[in-house]
Amino acid sequence: MKAKIHEEFQKKFTGSGDIYASAGRINLIGEHTDYNGSFVFPGAIDKCIMAEIRKNGTDKVRALSLDINEYVEFGLREEDAPKQAWARYIFGVCREIQKRGGVIGGFDTAFAGNVPLGAGMSSSAALESCFAFALNDMWSLGIDKFELAKIGQATEHNYCGVNCGIMDQFASVFGKKGNLMRLDCRSLEYQYFPFNPKGYKLVLVDSRVKHQLAGSPYNDRRNSCERAAKAIGVEFLRDATMEQLNAVKGKISDEDYMRAEYVIGETKRVLDVCEALEKGDYETVGARMYETHWGMSKLYEVSCEELDFLATLAKECGVTGCRIMGGGFGGCTINLVKDNLYDAFIAKAKEAFNAKYGHYPQIYDVVISDGAHKE
């Protein structure tokens, strides 16, 4: 990928620039916990967005996206916003840096990526983090890593119309090879935990389905959690116990109770996984992943038939851990698989899924890797 980017950069702009990269991410456990003030547990992966970048001495950005073979030029003022969705990510990062007092100029860039689109690995966060890291480095702005993550998040909010949390950009910026990160979404404190499962592989099975749902299922669940927290008398469900939830069971709806039960359980599961990883206990990690899947399916009701099928099949194949990864209603399962079961599991998952749903799932092996960096 690096050679291809450099070749196209030379063709378009002549000469060469510096190469930067930032990773996509997985989240091992801790789903729908961010807006409940609780923990997420992501890691950067060996799929990235890579860019060659060079100052051009003007006030214009000249950007070439190799993946969709499109070239755009735009200025650095608010009214210069490009129409192309992919270019708005780069423009947004430039503007958010400027809003924070960072002085940058124009640059030439060619970029490409191998983060699968639409599979829940956060290709957009990788793109934002790559450019935020690069511009900070090239112009010696001295912006700290947390602010770089917030620049990416603000880009989504203000230029791309996505009201996302901080996890994706955090993982892309802070990722560390051989480690997952527990991020406290309330305090933004974080801690690295070793993740180097000898004898296991981490693999995503992408169902390649996305169910369109009427209304706003995300907002509905968020509102449920807020009502339950208010009834208990805590700011976030992260601070609630099952005893406290049971004490108000008669005062909230059955639906709100189920949503809260899932979140309270998920907070404990993240902490259980952290403890298990410190002992190298991947069997417990896997067991908690299955619990998360069925909690998301039965209590939070964000799964779908295809993902439940993949989780059931994983269990039948002896897979150590499996769960939905992401918000739900389609997308991937993330699987922790023993090496000696891997080939049989993948073959069975492909054939059984195709026989039932008429298409093959996409398979992505992932390795926990470094986040944003200069090559």
N, C-alpha and C positions, 0 to 999 in steps of 0.2 A: 504493500500500500504506500509506503514511504517513497519508494522509487517512482511509482506512478504519479503521485502528487508532485514530486520534484520535476518530473518530465513535463507535466502540464503547466506547472508554474513557469518553467523556463520558456516554454512555447508562448505563453500569454504575456509574460512580463519581462522576459530575459533576466539573466542573472539568477541569484538564489537568495533565500531568506532563512530564517530560523524555523525549526520544526517543533511544534508543541502538540501534546495529545492529552485527552481526558477521557475517562472511562464511563461506560454504562454501569448499571448496578443491579444487584439482586437484593431482596430483603428476605432473610432466612425465616424470620418470625416477627410478629408485632404488626398486625394489619388492622387498619381502622382504629389505631391507638393514638395517632398523632394529634387529632383534634380533641382527644380526651385527656390531653396533658400527660400522656404516658410515654412508653418507650418504643422505639423502633430499633431494628437490628440489621442494618444493611452492610454491604461490602461492595467495593469496586470490582469489576470483572475484566477479563482479558478481551473485551470487545470495546473499541474506542472510536472517538472522532479525532482525526489528525489533520493539522493544518500547517502549511508553510506560509509564513507571514514576514513582510518586510515594510518598513516605513517608506512612504513614497514622497514625502516632502510637500504634500498638498493638504487640502482640507477635505479630500474625498476618499471614501473607501471603495476599492475595486475588488470585487469578490467573485470567485468562480467556484461553483458547486459541481464537483466531478460526478457525484452520484446521480444528479438529475440533468447534468450538462446544461447549466444555466449560468449566465454571467450578468451581474448587476453592479451599477455604480450608484452611490448615494453620498450625500453630505452628512454632517454631524450635528445639524440643528434639528429641533423637534419637527419642523415642517418638511424635513427631507426624508421622512419615513418611507421606506420602499414598500411596494405592494406585495411582493413575493413573501410568502409565509416564512420560508427558511431564512431569508435575508433580514427579516424583522428580529430574529433572535440575535444576530450580530449587531444590528443597529441598536436594539434595546440595551445590550451590554455596554456599548459605547456611551449611550445616553445616561445610563445608571451610574457609570463611572464619573461622567461629567457632573451629574447632580451631586455627587459626593466630593466635588472639588478637584477631581483628577483631570489634569490637562493632557489630552492626547491629540494626535494629528491623524492625517490620513494614512492608509496602508493598503498594500496589495496582498491578497491571500487566495490560495487555492486549497480546498479541503475535501476530504472524503471520510467515510466511516464504515465500520462493519458491525455497528450496534443494530440488531434487527429492529425494523420499524414496527410499531404496533404490538410488540410482544411483551411489553411491560418492563423493558430494561432501560428506559429513560434516555433515549437518544437525544432529546431536546436539552436535558440537563447537561449531558456530555458536551454538546455543542456550546452551550452558554459558558460552562466551566472552562473549556479549552480556550475560548477567546478572552474571558475575564482574567485567567491566569497569564495568558500571553501578553495582553496589553499592560497589565500590572508589572510584568517583568521587563518588557521592552521600554516602557517609559519610566521605570524605577519609581513607581507611585507609592510603594510601601503599604499597600492595602493588606490587612491580615486575612487569613484564610476564611474565617467566619464571614467577613464582609464580602469576600468573593462569592461565597455561597448565597448570601443575601442579594447580591447583585443579580445572580442568575434567577433567583426566586422573583425578584421585583420585575425582571424582564418578562417573565411569564405573566405576572399580574397586569403590568402596565402596557405591554406591547403585543402580547399573544393571546390575551383573553382567557387565561387559565389561572384560577384561584388556588394554586397548589400550596402544599406545605413545604418545609425546608429539606425533607429527607433526601430527595433525589440529588439536589445540588450539593448537599453536605457530603454524600457518599462519593460523588464525582471529584470533589476537591480534597477530601481528607483520606480517601482510600489508601490502604497500606497492604502490600502483598502479604498473604498468609494470615490476615487478621480481619475479623468482622468488628463492627463498631456499635456499641450500645449508645444511642443518643436519647437523652432525656428531652422530650419535646417541650417541656415547660421551662426548664432552667437552661437548656442548650448545653449542659455538661455532657461530656462523652468519655468513653473508655474503650480501649482496644482489647479484644479477646482473641486468643490464638485460634485460628481455624486452618488446620492442616491435616485433614482426615486421611491418614495413611490407610490404604486398602479400600477407600471409597471414592466414588465420583459424584460430582454435583451436576445434574443435568436438568434442563428445562424441556418440558414436553408442551409445545404450543398447539392448542386445539384448533387454532386458526378460525375460531368463531368469536363473534362479539354480538351479544344480544342487545338490541335497542329496546329500552324500557320506557314505558309511558311515565310522564312526570319526572320527578327528580329523586331517584332512590337514594342518592348520596345525601342530599339535604334532609330527606325524611329520617334517615338513620341518625344523622347528626342531631336533629331536633329531638328524637327519642332519647338520646343519651343526655342531652341537656335537661330535659324534663325529669329524667330519673335522678340525675345529680342534684337538681334543685329540691326534689322531694326528700332526698337523703340529707341534704344540707351541706353538701360539699361543692367546691368550685368545679372540680373535674372528677369523673368516675375513677380515675387513677387512684384517688384517695379513699375510695369506698371499699367496704368488705361485703362478702355475701351475707353476713349476719345483718348488716345495715340495710342491704337491699331487701332481704326477706322481711325486715321490720316494716317496710313501706309497701309491701306487695299489694295490699288491699287498696292503696291510694293511687296506684298507677295502672295503666293498661297492661294487658298481657304482653302486647307487642313491646312496649317500653321495658318491661321486666326482662324479656328475652334478650333485647339488645344490650341492656346493662349487664346481664349475666355473662354474655360473651366477652365484653370489654374487661370486666373484672377478672375473668379467667385468663384472658390473653395477657394482661399485665403480669400475672403470676407465671405464665408459661415463658415469657421472655426472661424473667429472672431465673427460672429453673434451667433454661438453656445456657445462660451465662455460667451458672454454677457447674453444669455438666461439662461444658467446654473446658473449663479450668482443670477438670479431672480427666479430660480425654474420653468422656463417656458419650459416644455418639449414638448409642442405643436409646438413651433418654432423650437426646436431641430429636431423634426420629419419632419417638412416641409423642412428643409435644407437637411436632409438625402435624401428625395425623389428627391430634385433638383440635388443633387450630382449624384444620380443613373442615372437620365436621361441625365445629362451632360456627364457622362462617356459613356453612350450608344450612344447618338446622335452626340456629339461634339468630344469626344476623341475616340469614336468607339472602346472601349475595353470590351464591354459587349458581350452577346451572347443570343440566343433565350431563353434558359432555365432561365437565370437570369432575363431577361425582363419579362418573364412569372410570375416568383415568385414575382417581384416588383408590377406588375399589380394586381396579386391576393391579395397581402398584402393590397393594397389600397382598393380593393373591400371588404375585410374583416374588414375594419376600423382600420388597424394597423397604429399607430401614425407615425412611421418612418421606412423606409426600403431603403437599398442601397446595391450595390455590395461592398464586403469588399475584398481588395487586388488588385492586378494588373489587374485582369479581365480575360476574355476568359474562364470562368468557376469558380468553387469554390462556395463560400458562399454568401448569403445575410445576413446582420446584421439587426435585427428587434427590434424596441422598441414597445412593445405591452402592452396594458392595461390588467391588471389581469383578468378582467371579459370577455375579448375577446380571451384570450390565448388558451383555450382548443379548441374552435371552429376553430380558425385560424390554429392551428397545424393539426387538423383532415382534414380540407379542403386542406391545402397545401400538405399533404401526398397523399390524394386520387386523387386530381386534377393533381398533378405532375405525379403520377404513371399512371393515365389514359392516359396522353398525351405522356410521354416519356418512359414508360415501366419499371421504377424502382422508388423506394421510395427515397425521400431525407433523409439525416441524420439530426437529430435535436440535437442541443447542447445548453442547458441553460447555461449562463455564469453570474458570479457575479464578480464585480471588487474587486480585492484582493491585497495582498502585493506581492512585487517582491522578489528578492533573500534574503534568510535569513537562519540562523541556527535554526533548530527545537528545 
